[in-house]
């Protein structure tokens, strides 16, 4: 691992510590592991990306370091979404490599293609980009929110933007998961969908957090899957597996 990548690993851990409201050097050492190196801390302090107490017992990102770490985390968590949800393969190793490619235009294009997801497969928040603020459409999105479908249409679930563990558990109970087929039966006074052989009522917030694959821009108005009976193109991988989080 080169010096740049090593420094970025420390910034990444410090970002996660900030999410957990941690600022002790012991937390950083635990996050880095046996390869912890004080020289990297000194370098980050000298670069103005990290501030540390005189005794180095407390350590935090500066504004400069937070901006850099935010880009790394955003790239990593979007890579997890892309690899897991779109490609249906194991995402941990690939995302670790991808996080060091932080070209803003490339990352924003991926984010737009995925429909500006709010959380990674682990349920951790994806830092918002400028494209999210603009709800950019510069790259044609490959997914559409369930709430945007017309009544009678059906599609395959790409992913769900879980807002918290309660919603995650609810979706699991309702059997709404990656690869499942949903048909929208009604939109008012509440959303009602057919999923896994049962009719389920959803409110708008839940319906707008469920995203369906938009293959060729078409959803089937007849209730069968978009590729005809017996030809459902199911996406591999369940996008919310519990693994080591980033």
Backbone as CSV, one residue per row, in Angstrom:
resi,resn,N_x,N_y,N_z,CA_x,CA_y,CA_z,C_x,C_y,C_z
1,UNK,0.854,-1.193,0.000,0.000,0.000,0.000,0.889,1.242,0.000
2,UNK,0.624,2.209,-0.899,1.449,3.402,-0.952,1.071,4.374,0.160
3,UNK,1.899,5.437,0.305,1.685,6.381,1.403,0.331,7.067,1.310
4,UNK,-0.097,7.382,0.082,-1.389,8.052,-0.103,-2.523,7.149,0.377
5,UNK,-2.469,5.886,-0.012,-3.513,4.942,0.389,-3.511,4.726,1.899
6,UNK,-2.308,4.661,2.490,-2.221,4.480,3.945,-2.860,5.658,4.662
7,UNK,-2.553,6.871,4.220,-3.133,8.059,4.847,-4.647,8.062,4.710
8,UNK,-5.142,7.635,3.548,-6.584,7.617,3.322,-7.271,6.586,4.202
9,UNK,-6.601,5.490,4.526,-7.172,4.501,5.441,-7.400,5.123,6.813
10,UNK,-6.465,5.955,7.259,-6.606,6.614,8.561,-7.745,7.629,8.528
11,UNK,-7.854,8.375,7.427,-8.943,9.343,7.300,-10.292,8.625,7.281
12,UNK,-10.330,7.468,6.636,-11.562,6.674,6.571,-11.997,6.212,7.958
13,UNK,-11.049,5.727,8.739,-11.364,5.270,10.093,-11.795,6.452,10.964
14,UNK,-11.140,7.583,10.801,-11.498,8.764,11.580,-12.908,9.242,11.235
15,UNK,-13.310,9.099,9.980,-14.688,9.452,9.598,-15.682,8.543,10.308
16,UNK,-15.397,7.229,10.316,-16.287,6.296,10.986,-16.353,6.585,12.485
17,UNK,-15.211,6.971,13.053,-15.188,7.348,14.465,-16.078,8.565,14.703
18,UNK,-16.018,9.528,13.795,-16.843,10.727,13.920,-18.326,10.358,13.889
19,UNK,-18.710,9.402,13.022,-20.096,8.942,12.961,-20.524,8.328,14.292
20,UNK,-19.581,7.698,14.972,-19.882,7.029,16.237,-19.601,7.912,17.454
21,UNK,-19.248,9.179,17.187,-18.941,10.146,18.246,-17.770,9.680,19.092
22,UNK,-16.743,9.170,18.429,-15.514,8.744,19.098,-14.369,9.678,18.691
23,UNK,-13.446,9.937,19.618,-12.308,10.790,19.278,-11.032,10.388,20.009
24,UNK,-10.992,9.181,20.546,-9.799,8.751,21.284,-8.806,8.073,20.353
25,UNK,-7.532,8.208,20.690,-6.491,7.561,19.897,-6.625,6.045,19.989
26,UNK,-7.156,5.548,21.114,-7.350,4.103,21.263,-8.368,3.581,20.243
27,UNK,-9.410,4.382,19.965,-10.404,3.978,18.962,-9.766,3.913,17.587
28,UNK,-8.886,4.878,17.310,-8.194,4.876,16.013,-7.283,3.660,15.897
29,UNK,-6.537,3.361,16.956,-5.644,2.196,16.939,-6.433,0.914,16.724
30,UNK,-7.596,0.823,17.361,-8.430,-0.364,17.196,-8.934,-0.470,15.766
31,UNK,-9.296,0.679,15.174,-9.800,0.668,13.809,-8.741,0.316,12.784
32,UNK,-7.509,0.761,13.014,-6.409,0.483,12.087,-5.860,-0.924,12.286
33,UNK,-5.753,-1.331,13.534,-5.221,-2.664,13.819,-3.732,-2.656,14.076
34,UNK,-3.114,-3.797,13.880,-1.694,-3.971,14.238,-0.755,-3.147,13.372
35,UNK,-1.247,-2.620,12.252,-0.398,-1.817,11.368,-0.380,-0.338,11.741
36,UNK,-0.953,0.015,12.884,-1.001,1.419,13.295,0.393,2.027,13.311
37,UNK,0.505,3.243,12.766,1.802,3.895,12.629,1.675,5.361,13.031
38,UNK,2.368,5.753,14.091,2.318,7.127,14.564,2.847,8.115,13.532
39,UNK,3.733,7.661,12.670,4.303,8.555,11.656,3.223,9.066,10.699
40,UNK,2.231,8.233,10.426,1.150,8.651,9.530,0.299,9.719,10.205
41,UNK,0.099,9.573,11.516,-0.638,10.593,12.269,0.106,11.921,12.190
42,UNK,1.418,11.885,12.395,2.224,13.109,12.325,2.112,13.745,10.948
43,UNK,2.123,12.917,9.908,2.028,13.436,8.544,0.676,14.116,8.321
44,UNK,-0.391,13.481,8.785,-1.731,14.051,8.613,-1.891,15.345,9.408
45,UNK,-1.265,15.406,10.590,-1.296,16.634,11.381,-0.548,17.743,10.650
46,UNK,0.636,17.411,10.116,1.437,18.391,9.383,0.728,18.862,8.120
47,UNK,-0.068,17.983,7.519,-0.820,18.337,6.305,-2.071,19.153,6.618
48,UNK,-2.381,19.291,7.909,-3.553,20.060,8.297,-4.862,19.307,8.142
49,UNK,-4.796,17.965,8.052,-6.014,17.167,7.890,-6.517,16.579,9.204
50,UNK,-5.653,16.575,10.200,-5.992,15.990,11.497,-5.486,16.910,12.599
51,UNK,-6.252,17.019,13.656,-5.804,17.747,14.846,-5.736,16.767,16.006
52,UNK,-4.700,16.902,16.826,-4.518,15.993,17.965,-4.161,16.798,19.200
53,UNK,-4.580,16.310,20.362,-4.221,16.956,21.618,-2.729,16.785,21.861
54,UNK,-2.185,17.566,22.771,-0.743,17.495,23.046,-0.302,16.089,23.404
55,UNK,-1.144,15.393,24.147,-0.799,14.027,24.560,-1.194,12.991,23.512
56,UNK,-1.864,13.471,22.451,-2.381,12.609,21.375,-3.433,11.614,21.883
57,UNK,-4.040,11.929,23.019,-5.096,11.042,23.519,-6.405,11.274,22.776
58,UNK,-6.569,12.494,22.234,-7.746,12.841,21.453,-7.318,13.213,20.044
59,UNK,-8.100,12.793,19.055,-7.742,13.055,17.666,-9.005,13.243,16.836
60,UNK,-8.972,14.227,15.948,-10.147,14.552,15.142,-9.733,15.005,13.746
61,UNK,-10.695,14.929,12.842,-10.493,15.470,11.504,-10.648,16.987,11.546
62,UNK,-9.804,17.689,10.802,-10.018,19.116,10.589,-11.021,19.271,9.444
63,UNK,-11.391,20.489,9.114,-12.297,20.711,7.980,-11.691,20.166,6.699
64,UNK,-10.384,20.384,6.537,-9.691,19.888,5.341,-9.710,18.361,5.311
65,UNK,-9.403,17.736,6.432,-9.393,16.276,6.496,-10.775,15.688,6.334
66,UNK,-11.785,16.365,6.891,-13.156,15.880,6.779,-13.621,15.907,5.331
67,UNK,-13.240,16.935,4.598,-13.616,17.021,3.188,-12.998,15.880,2.393
68,UNK,-11.730,15.571,2.675,-11.048,14.465,1.987,-11.665,13.123,2.371
69,UNK,-11.894,12.931,3.670,-12.459,11.666,4.154,-13.862,11.444,3.606
70,UNK,-14.615,12.508,3.483,-15.979,12.413,2.963,-15.984,11.849,1.542
71,UNK,-15.034,12.284,0.732,-14.937,11.789,-0.646,-14.571,10.310,-0.672
72,UNK,-13.679,9.906,0.233,-13.268,8.501,0.298,-14.440,7.622,0.705
73,UNK,-15.140,8.021,1.755,-16.274,7.243,2.248,-17.381,7.190,1.203
74,UNK,-17.646,8.314,0.563,-18.690,8.365,-0.466,-18.358,7.404,-1.607
75,UNK,-17.107,7.410,-2.049,-16.689,6.511,-3.124,-16.823,5.052,-2.704
76,UNK,-16.415,4.750,-1.479,-16.460,3.366,-0.994,-17.898,2.855,-0.906
77,UNK,-18.759,3.636,-0.304,-20.125,3.163,-0.077,-20.941,3.124,-1.362
78,UNK,-20.658,4.022,-2.289,-21.315,3.940,-3.601,-20.802,2.728,-4.370
79,UNK,-19.512,2.415,-4.208,-18.960,1.226,-4.862,-19.630,-0.035,-4.339
80,UNK,-19.896,-0.071,-3.026,-20.608,-1.210,-2.450,-21.982,-1.372,-3.093
81,UNK,-22.693,-0.242,-3.248,-24.022,-0.289,-3.862,-23.943,-0.769,-5.300
82,UNK,-22.985,-0.243,-6.039,-22.841,-0.618,-7.451,-22.511,-2.095,-7.590
83,UNK,-21.521,-2.553,-6.834,-21.069,-3.941,-6.958,-22.128,-4.918,-6.469
84,UNK,-22.744,-4.605,-5.346,-23.723,-5.533,-4.758,-25.060,-5.500,-5.481
85,UNK,-25.618,-4.300,-5.688,-26.969,-4.188,-6.242,-27.009,-4.342,-7.751
86,UNK,-26.063,-3.731,-8.439,-26.101,-3.756,-9.897,-25.425,-4.994,-10.473
87,UNK,-24.313,-5.412,-9.854,-23.554,-6.535,-10.402,-23.830,-7.841,-9.669
88,UNK,-24.337,-7.763,-8.446,-24.728,-8.964,-7.718,-23.585,-9.848,-7.285
89,UNK,-22.425,-9.255,-6.934,-21.283,-10.045,-6.482,-20.782,-9.485,-5.158
90,UNK,-19.836,-10.215,-4.530,-19.273,-9.771,-3.262,-18.622,-8.406,-3.434
91,UNK,-18.851,-7.510,-2.470,-18.469,-6.124,-2.685,-17.332,-5.613,-1.811
92,UNK,-16.954,-6.313,-0.767,-16.009,-5.756,0.194,-14.645,-5.416,-0.420
93,UNK,-14.019,-6.394,-1.085,-12.681,-6.166,-1.616,-12.687,-5.115,-2.713
94,UNK,-13.641,-5.213,-3.635,-13.698,-4.272,-4.745,-13.930,-2.858,-4.292
95,UNK,-14.768,-2.674,-3.284,-15.063,-1.337,-2.788,-13.831,-0.716,-2.145
96,UNK,-13.022,-1.523,-1.472,-11.809,-1.008,-0.843,-10.839,-0.466,-1.885
97,UNK,-10.785,-1.103,-3.044,-9.925,-0.612,-4.115,-10.512,0.645,-4.741
98,UNK,-11.816,0.655,-4.906,-12.489,1.739,-5.616,-12.451,3.044,-4.835
99,UNK,-12.405,2.964,-3.507,-12.513,4.170,-2.684,-11.376,5.150,-2.931
100,UNK,-10.246,4.661,-3.479,-9.109,5.542,-3.728,-9.235,6.270,-5.070
101,UNK,-10.302,5.939,-5.828,-10.596,6.655,-7.072,-11.702,7.647,-6.738
102,UNK,-11.326,8.880,-6.477,-12.320,9.832,-5.972,-12.555,10.968,-6.964
103,UNK,-12.479,10.634,-8.264,-12.841,11.608,-9.282,-14.312,11.976,-9.109
104,UNK,-14.580,13.235,-8.843,-15.937,13.671,-8.497,-16.943,13.367,-9.592
105,UNK,-16.591,13.621,-10.836,-17.535,13.394,-11.944,-17.902,11.922,-12.054
106,UNK,-16.905,11.048,-11.896,-17.161,9.607,-11.991,-18.063,9.147,-10.849
107,UNK,-17.754,9.568,-9.630,-18.542,9.166,-8.470,-19.970,9.688,-8.584
108,UNK,-20.135,10.938,-9.015,-21.479,11.511,-9.157,-22.271,10.796,-10.249
109,UNK,-21.600,10.359,-11.308,-22.287,9.614,-12.372,-22.807,8.280,-11.858
110,UNK,-21.997,7.601,-11.055,-22.417,6.328,-10.469,-23.579,6.564,-9.516
111,UNK,-23.478,7.611,-8.717,-24.540,7.937,-7.754,-25.853,8.198,-8.486
112,UNK,-25.797,8.961,-9.568,-27.004,9.276,-10.335,-27.582,8.025,-10.978
113,UNK,-26.713,7.168,-11.515,-27.167,5.939,-12.147,-27.917,5.050,-11.150
114,UNK,-27.459,5.063,-9.897,-28.073,4.229,-8.860,-29.277,4.892,-8.213
115,UNK,-29.600,6.122,-8.636,-30.768,6.795,-8.088,-30.500,7.534,-6.789
116,UNK,-29.234,7.972,-6.575,-28.843,8.730,-5.380,-29.177,7.985,-4.086
117,UNK,-28.629,6.766,-3.917,-28.937,5.996,-2.696,-28.438,6.712,-1.451
118,UNK,-29.163,6.534,-0.356,-28.825,7.207,0.900,-27.984,6.345,1.823
119,UNK,-28.024,5.027,1.646,-27.261,4.137,2.520,-26.555,3.076,1.695
120,UNK,-25.454,2.548,2.254,-24.722,1.456,1.610,-25.362,0.130,2.003
121,UNK,-24.899,-1.003,1.451,-25.505,-2.292,1.805,-25.451,-2.626,3.287
122,UNK,-24.514,-2.008,4.023,-24.435,-2.240,5.465,-25.427,-1.376,6.233
123,UNK,-26.104,-0.464,5.552,-27.018,0.441,6.224,-26.370,1.727,6.698
124,UNK,-25.092,1.949,6.336,-24.410,3.176,6.731,-24.716,4.298,5.736
125,UNK,-24.816,5.549,6.220,-25.167,6.655,5.326,-24.101,6.946,4.284
126,UNK,-24.535,7.204,3.057,-23.632,7.629,1.993,-23.619,9.154,1.977
127,UNK,-22.460,9.777,2.173,-22.408,11.239,2.156,-23.020,11.803,0.875
128,UNK,-23.820,12.829,1.022,-24.516,13.430,-0.117,-23.543,14.179,-1.005
129,UNK,-23.748,14.086,-2.316,-22.931,14.818,-3.270,-23.718,15.948,-3.892
130,UNK,-23.044,16.751,-4.679,-23.733,17.849,-5.368,-24.815,17.308,-6.293
131,UNK,-24.579,16.120,-6.865,-25.566,15.541,-7.780,-26.854,15.206,-7.028
132,UNK,-26.730,14.808,-5.758,-27.913,14.494,-4.958,-28.718,15.761,-4.679
133,UNK,-28.000,16.839,-4.394,-28.663,18.104,-4.103,-29.429,18.611,-5.329
134,UNK,-28.871,18.350,-6.500,-29.525,18.796,-7.732,-30.505,17.763,-8.260
135,UNK,-30.513,16.557,-7.640,-31.280,15.427,-8.179,-30.931,15.286,-9.655
136,UNK,-29.628,15.187,-9.917,-29.114,15.238,-11.290,-29.657,14.122,-12.156
137,UNK,-29.890,14.433,-13.410,-30.341,13.453,-14.388,-29.370,13.381,-15.559
138,UNK,-28.115,13.796,-15.316,-27.143,13.808,-16.400,-26.813,12.401,-16.879
139,UNK,-26.928,11.431,-15.997,-26.799,10.030,-16.383,-28.165,9.398,-16.181
140,UNK,-28.707,8.768,-17.189,-30.054,8.214,-17.114,-30.110,7.139,-16.039
141,UNK,-30.957,7.341,-15.052,-31.031,6.415,-13.934,-31.559,5.059,-14.378
142,UNK,-30.965,4.008,-13.820,-31.385,2.652,-14.163,-32.446,2.131,-13.209
143,UNK,-32.859,2.970,-12.255,-33.880,2.548,-11.296,-34.975,3.603,-11.195
144,UNK,-36.154,3.160,-10.753,-37.298,4.055,-10.570,-37.966,3.717,-9.245
145,UNK,-38.332,4.747,-8.495,-39.009,4.527,-7.209,-40.379,3.906,-7.445
146,UNK,-40.786,3.001,-6.561,-42.095,2.366,-6.647,-43.200,3.414,-6.684
147,UNK,-43.026,4.506,-5.948,-44.050,5.550,-5.883,-44.286,6.242,-7.217
148,UNK,-43.344,6.091,-8.165,-43.468,6.755,-9.458,-44.159,5.873,-10.505
149,UNK,-44.405,4.620,-10.189,-45.062,3.727,-11.139,-46.548,4.029,-11.238
150,UNK,-47.139,3.682,-12.367,-48.585,3.777,-12.528,-49.222,2.504,-11.969
151,UNK,-50.454,2.609,-11.499,-51.167,1.458,-10.963,-51.247,0.360,-12.021
152,UNK,-50.984,-0.877,-11.601,-51.029,-2.014,-12.505,-49.677,-2.435,-13.028
153,UNK,-48.650,-1.580,-12.841,-47.317,-1.919,-13.328,-46.546,-2.740,-12.301
154,UNK,-45.585,-3.486,-12.780,-44.769,-4.322,-11.906,-43.312,-4.200,-12.287
155,UNK,-42.438,-4.567,-11.383,-41.009,-4.509,-11.653,-40.219,-5.294,-10.633
156,UNK,-38.911,-5.398,-10.865,-38.016,-6.151,-9.999,-37.297,-5.202,-9.041
157,UNK,-37.274,-5.534,-7.759,-36.646,-4.675,-6.757,-35.126,-4.633,-6.960
158,UNK,-34.613,-3.413,-7.101,-33.164,-3.228,-7.202,-32.555,-3.088,-5.816
159,UNK,-33.137,-2.211,-5.005,-32.685,-2.030,-3.633,-33.709,-1.196,-2.869
160,UNK,-33.508,-1.126,-1.553,-34.370,-0.318,-0.691,-33.484,0.613,0.116
161,UNK,-33.820,1.893,0.143,-33.083,2.857,0.954,-33.629,2.816,2.376
162,UNK,-33.052,1.951,3.207,-33.517,1.840,4.582,-33.139,3.087,5.381
163,UNK,-34.090,3.663,6.080,-33.812,4.839,6.900,-33.313,4.442,8.286
164,UNK,-33.678,3.247,8.740,-33.242,2.782,10.054,-33.473,1.282,10.159
165,UNK,-33.059,0.688,11.279,-33.195,-0.753,11.473,-34.651,-1.190,11.549
166,UNK,-35.518,-0.286,12.020,-36.941,-0.627,12.105,-37.497,-0.865,10.706
167,UNK,-37.160,0.025,9.769,-37.636,-0.146,8.402,-37.016,-1.383,7.758
168,UNK,-35.731,-1.637,8.069,-35.067,-2.830,7.534,-35.813,-4.082,7.965
169,UNK,-36.148,-4.164,9.250,-36.854,-5.336,9.769,-38.252,-5.454,9.170
170,UNK,-38.901,-4.296,8.961,-40.242,-4.305,8.385,-40.210,-4.849,6.967
171,UNK,-39.230,-4.398,6.184,-39.120,-4.866,4.810,-38.851,-6.364,4.765
172,UNK,-38.028,-6.822,5.689,-37.720,-8.248,5.734,-38.966,-9.046,6.075
173,UNK,-39.769,-8.533,7.000,-41.022,-9.193,7.381,-41.985,-9.258,6.193
174,UNK,-42.019,-8.185,5.410,-42.920,-8.116,4.262,-42.361,-8.849,3.040
175,UNK,-41.152,-9.387,3.168,-40.505,-10.127,2.082,-40.183,-9.231,0.887
176,UNK,-39.973,-7.936,1.159,-39.579,-7.017,0.093,-38.061,-6.938,0.103
177,UNK,-37.438,-7.506,-0.901,-35.988,-7.563,-0.936,-35.484,-7.565,-2.374
178,UNK,-34.180,-7.374,-2.520,-33.547,-7.354,-3.832,-33.917,-8.593,-4.642
179,UNK,-34.341,-8.382,-5.888,-34.680,-9.492,-6.778,-36.137,-9.883,-6.768
180,UNK,-36.903,-9.411,-5.766,-38.324,-9.729,-5.704,-39.124,-8.923,-6.709
181,UNK,-40.259,-9.443,-7.125,-41.130,-8.751,-8.082,-42.312,-8.142,-7.337
182,UNK,-42.552,-6.866,-7.588,-43.651,-6.146,-6.949,-44.600,-5.623,-8.024
183,UNK,-45.899,-5.743,-7.765,-46.912,-5.142,-8.641,-47.669,-4.092,-7.835
184,UNK,-47.798,-2.895,-8.399,-48.507,-1.812,-7.730,-49.996,-1.923,-8.021
185,UNK,-50.799,-2.120,-6.966,-52.240,-2.317,-7.119,-53.029,-1.023,-6.944
186,UNK,-52.575,-0.143,-6.045,-53.260,1.135,-5.851,-52.292,2.141,-5.232
187,UNK,-52.611,3.446,-5.358,-51.749,4.491,-4.829,-52.465,5.358,-3.791
188,UNK,-53.763,5.247,-3.702,-54.532,6.086,-2.782,-55.693,5.280,-2.193
189,UNK,-55.977,5.478,-0.908,-55.383,6.418,0.051,-54.004,5.985,0.554
190,UNK,-53.650,4.740,0.324,-52.309,4.269,0.634,-51.835,3.412,-0.538
191,UNK,-50.531,3.163,-0.583,-49.985,2.305,-1.631,-50.237,0.852,-1.250
192,UNK,-50.744,0.077,-2.200,-50.940,-1.352,-1.979,-50.205,-2.089,-3.079
193,UNK,-49.372,-3.035,-2.690,-48.596,-3.793,-3.659,-48.815,-5.284,-3.451
194,UNK,-48.599,-6.029,-4.517,-48.608,-7.484,-4.444,-47.154,-7.947,-4.474
195,UNK,-46.765,-8.697,-3.440,-45.378,-9.147,-3.341,-45.337,-10.509,-2.665
196,UNK,-44.645,-11.453,-3.287,-44.516,-12.799,-2.722,-45.876,-13.420,-2.430
197,UNK,-46.864,-13.156,-3.304,-48.166,-13.779,-3.177,-49.094,-13.147,-2.170
198,UNK,-48.702,-11.999,-1.594,-49.544,-11.323,-0.603,-49.689,-9.852,-0.966
199,UNK,-50.832,-9.258,-0.580,-51.054,-7.834,-0.784,-50.615,-7.081,0.473
200,UNK,-49.832,-6.018,0.283,-49.243,-5.277,1.397,-49.525,-3.793,1.231
201,UNK,-49.945,-3.121,2.306,-50.186,-1.675,2.286,-48.933,-0.951,2.759
202,UNK,-48.562,0.116,2.044,-47.372,0.900,2.371,-47.720,2.386,2.370
203,UNK,-47.035,3.166,3.196,-47.236,4.606,3.109,-46.283,5.179,2.059
204,UNK,-46.416,6.478,1.777,-45.630,7.091,0.704,-44.131,7.009,0.978
205,UNK,-43.724,7.259,2.216,-42.300,7.254,2.540,-41.657,5.909,2.249
206,UNK,-42.376,4.846,2.570,-41.853,3.506,2.300,-41.851,3.231,0.801
207,UNK,-42.950,3.579,0.124,-43.047,3.329,-1.320,-41.972,4.088,-2.091
208,UNK,-41.625,5.280,-1.619,-40.622,6.084,-2.323,-39.195,5.631,-2.019
209,UNK,-39.042,4.731,-1.054,-37.707,4.229,-0.721,-37.405,2.895,-1.402
210,UNK,-38.394,2.336,-2.103,-38.218,1.063,-2.822,-37.942,1.376,-4.289
211,UNK,-36.796,0.914,-4.795,-36.402,1.217,-6.170,-36.402,-0.051,-7.020
212,UNK,-36.948,0.090,-8.225,-37.084,-1.038,-9.151,-36.188,-0.837,-10.360
213,UNK,-35.676,-1.960,-10.877,-34.848,-1.885,-12.079,-35.668,-1.365,-13.257
214,UNK,-35.089,-0.421,-13.972,-35.764,0.204,-15.099,-35.135,-0.297,-16.396
215,UNK,-35.296,-1.571,-16.696,-34.698,-2.174,-17.889,-35.349,-1.603,-19.136
216,UNK,-34.545,-0.865,-19.907,-35.049,-0.338,-21.168,-36.148,0.686,-20.984
217,UNK,-36.305,1.195,-19.772,-37.322,2.203,-19.518,-38.729,1.660,-19.513
218,UNK,-38.887,0.336,-19.421,-40.222,-0.257,-19.512,-40.579,-1.037,-18.265
219,UNK,-41.811,-0.851,-17.796,-42.389,-1.692,-16.759,-43.627,-2.342,-17.351
220,UNK,-43.864,-3.570,-16.985,-44.965,-4.312,-17.584,-46.297,-3.899,-16.972
221,UNK,-47.240,-3.406,-17.779,-48.533,-2.990,-17.240,-49.459,-4.150,-16.912
222,UNK,-49.074,-5.373,-17.308,-49.978,-6.497,-17.128,-49.754,-7.300,-15.873
223,UNK,-48.686,-7.006,-15.147,-48.466,-7.716,-13.895,-47.437,-8.826,-13.996
224,UNK,-47.145,-9.330,-15.220,-46.078,-10.315,-15.357,-44.753,-9.558,-15.289
225,UNK,-43.650,-10.315,-15.159,-42.378,-9.599,-15.121,-42.055,-9.047,-16.503
226,UNK,-41.099,-8.141,-16.545,-40.854,-7.378,-17.759,-40.306,-8.192,-18.917
227,UNK,-39.863,-9.416,-18.644,-39.263,-10.216,-19.692,-40.146,-11.387,-20.116
228,UNK,-41.396,-11.378,-19.668,-42.308,-12.449,-20.045,-42.309,-13.563,-19.024
229,UNK,-43.350,-14.384,-18.993,-43.450,-15.468,-18.014,-42.245,-16.392,-18.069
230,UNK,-41.706,-16.697,-16.903,-40.600,-17.649,-16.828,-39.272,-17.076,-17.250
231,UNK,-39.210,-15.744,-17.506,-37.965,-15.161,-17.982,-37.488,-14.031,-17.084
232,UNK,-37.862,-14.067,-15.849,-37.476,-13.007,-14.938,-35.962,-12.976,-14.774
233,UNK,-35.405,-11.822,-15.048,-33.966,-11.646,-14.920,-33.670,-11.197,-13.501
234,UNK,-33.450,-12.142,-12.612,-33.268,-11.812,-11.199,-31.842,-11.374,-10.950
235,UNK,-31.699,-10.352,-10.134,-30.384,-9.860,-9.763,-29.841,-10.664,-8.590
236,UNK,-28.589,-11.127,-8.715,-27.978,-11.862,-7.632,-27.548,-10.908,-6.529
237,UNK,-27.553,-11.434,-5.312,-27.039,-10.653,-4.196,-28.137,-9.930,-3.438
238,UNK,-28.110,-10.059,-2.124,-29.061,-9.340,-1.275,-28.326,-8.141,-0.717
239,UNK,-28.771,-6.933,-1.082,-27.987,-5.729,-0.847,-27.851,-5.286,0.588
240,UNK,-28.252,-6.093,1.582,-28.213,-5.603,2.948,-27.645,-6.654,3.893
241,UNK,-26.605,-7.364,3.433,-25.959,-8.353,4.265,-25.179,-7.653,5.366
242,UNK,-25.099,-8.275,6.529,-24.372,-7.708,7.651,-22.919,-8.155,7.581
243,UNK,-22.025,-7.236,7.242,-20.618,-7.557,7.211,-19.855,-6.451,7.909
244,UNK,-18.537,-6.541,7.886,-17.742,-5.485,8.460,-18.087,-4.185,7.765
245,UNK,-18.521,-3.202,8.528,-19.024,-1.964,7.941,-17.919,-0.969,7.683
246,UNK,-18.188,-0.084,6.697,-17.263,1.005,6.365,-18.057,2.285,6.331
